[in-house]
Amino acid sequence: MVCLESENKPKRVKCAKCGFENFANASFCSGCGARLKPLPAELKRGRFEALTLLLLVGSAYLIVSLAVNVIYQVTIFAILSIVSVVFGVYATYELYHGRFARRVLASSALAVVFGFAVTFLVFLMGLDVKGVFGPGWIIFVAAGWKLWKDRKAQPKMKTSKIEGEK
């Protein structure tokens, strides 16, 4: 005697948000409307979203500071700010598109180091000058912490063989 009841019963997927049991092929929860299966691009982007936003905010902070704050226009601070912005914008672009290779990790680290150096030095100098300093260095401390925390999430990179090698 064969039992066909279990074969006819559709498989269910439990919603992580509300616990409602949905059909396995459902994209959204019938109970709360939450997405059940994230899109592949969302999986890649979501892992580094906080780091991406911190690098973007840090770069924007440096651009605005460079434009309006006289201390940032001193040659060494201007150069360090521009270098940090270039590396930060590049890393932001790559992270936004879900790419986290060694060059992106290095670019993020350089953006954080240069951005922190500039903002913290200006912060220390500005303690003697009323109204000159700002807490911009905190953005780079947070970005550095997030970068350190996410460094283990970097996928293992495949090494490709050069053509002609066996």
PEDASUL-V829037 format. One record per residue. N is the residue number from 0. RES is the residue in one letter. SS is DSSP state (alpha for helix, beta for strand, coil for the rest). PSI is psi in radians with two decimals (NA if undefined). Layout:
N:RES:SS:PSI
N:RES:SS:PSI
This chain:
0:M:coil:2.27
1:V:coil:2.35
2:C:coil:2.02
3:L:coil:-0.11
4:E:alpha:-0.74
5:S:alpha:-0.49
6:E:alpha:-0.57
7:N:alpha:-0.32
8:K:coil:2.09
9:P:coil:2.57
10:K:coil:2.61
11:R:beta:2.66
12:V:beta:2.26
13:K:beta:2.31
14:C:coil:2.28
15:A:coil:-0.43
16:K:coil:-0.86
17:C:coil:-0.22
18:G:coil:0.02
19:F:coil:2.45
20:E:beta:2.04
21:N:beta:2.87
22:F:beta:2.61
23:A:coil:-0.52
24:N:coil:0.08
25:A:coil:2.44
26:S:coil:-0.52
27:F:beta:2.66
28:C:coil:2.34
29:S:coil:-0.32
30:G:coil:-0.81
31:C:coil:-0.19
32:G:coil:0.06
33:A:coil:2.62
34:R:beta:2.28
35:L:coil:-0.65
36:K:coil:1.94
37:P:coil:2.57
38:L:coil:2.62
39:P:alpha:-0.70
40:A:alpha:-0.63
41:E:alpha:-0.60
42:L:alpha:-0.76
43:K:alpha:-0.78
44:R:alpha:-0.70
45:G:alpha:-0.51
46:R:alpha:-0.56
47:F:coil:0.38
48:E:alpha:-0.77
49:A:alpha:-0.76
50:L:alpha:-0.72
51:T:alpha:-0.82
52:L:alpha:-0.68
53:L:alpha:-0.73
54:L:alpha:-0.66
55:L:alpha:-0.79
56:V:alpha:-0.73
57:G:alpha:-0.75
58:S:alpha:-0.75
59:A:alpha:-0.71
60:Y:alpha:-0.77
61:L:alpha:-0.67
62:I:alpha:-0.82
63:V:alpha:-0.76
64:S:alpha:-0.71
65:L:alpha:-0.61
66:A:alpha:-0.59
67:V:alpha:-0.28
68:N:coil:2.15
69:V:coil:-0.66
70:I:alpha:-0.65
71:Y:alpha:-0.31
72:Q:alpha:-0.02
73:V:coil:2.42
74:T:alpha:-0.89
75:I:alpha:-0.70
76:F:alpha:-0.65
77:A:alpha:-0.78
78:I:alpha:-0.84
79:L:alpha:-0.66
80:S:alpha:-0.79
81:I:alpha:-0.75
82:V:alpha:-0.78
83:S:alpha:-0.73
84:V:alpha:-0.77
85:V:alpha:-0.86
86:F:alpha:-0.66
87:G:alpha:-0.74
88:V:alpha:-0.71
89:Y:alpha:-0.83
90:A:alpha:-0.68
91:T:alpha:-0.78
92:Y:alpha:-0.83
93:E:alpha:-0.74
94:L:alpha:-0.66
95:Y:alpha:-0.62
96:H:coil:0.20
97:G:coil:0.29
98:R:coil:2.21
99:F:coil:1.19
100:A:coil:3.11
101:R:alpha:-0.66
102:R:alpha:-0.57
103:V:alpha:-0.70
104:L:alpha:-0.79
105:A:alpha:-0.74
106:S:alpha:-0.73
107:S:alpha:-0.77
108:A:alpha:-0.75
109:L:alpha:-0.70
110:A:alpha:-0.73
111:V:alpha:-0.81
112:V:alpha:-0.88
113:F:alpha:-0.73
114:G:alpha:-0.74
115:F:alpha:-0.77
116:A:alpha:-0.84
117:V:alpha:-0.91
118:T:alpha:-0.62
119:F:alpha:-0.69
120:L:alpha:-0.73
121:V:alpha:-0.64
122:F:alpha:-0.83
123:L:alpha:-0.72
124:M:alpha:-0.64
125:G:alpha:-0.16
126:L:coil:-0.48
127:D:coil:-0.31
128:V:coil:2.06
129:K:coil:2.24
130:G:coil:0.10
131:V:coil:-0.56
132:F:coil:2.77
133:G:coil:2.88
134:P:coil:0.57
135:G:coil:-0.47
136:W:alpha:-0.42
137:I:alpha:-0.60
138:I:alpha:-0.76
139:F:alpha:-0.51
140:V:alpha:-0.78
141:A:alpha:-0.71
142:A:alpha:-0.70
143:G:alpha:-0.74
144:W:alpha:-0.78
145:K:alpha:-0.69
146:L:alpha:-0.75
147:W:alpha:-0.73
148:K:alpha:-0.67
149:D:alpha:-0.11
150:R:alpha:-0.51
151:K:alpha:-0.29
152:A:alpha:-0.07
153:Q:coil:2.20
154:P:coil:2.62
155:K:coil:2.26
156:M:coil:2.40
157:K:coil:2.40
158:T:coil:2.18
159:S:coil:2.49
160:K:coil:2.52
161:I:coil:2.46
162:E:coil:2.41
163:G:coil:-0.32
164:E:coil:2.54
165:K:coil:NA
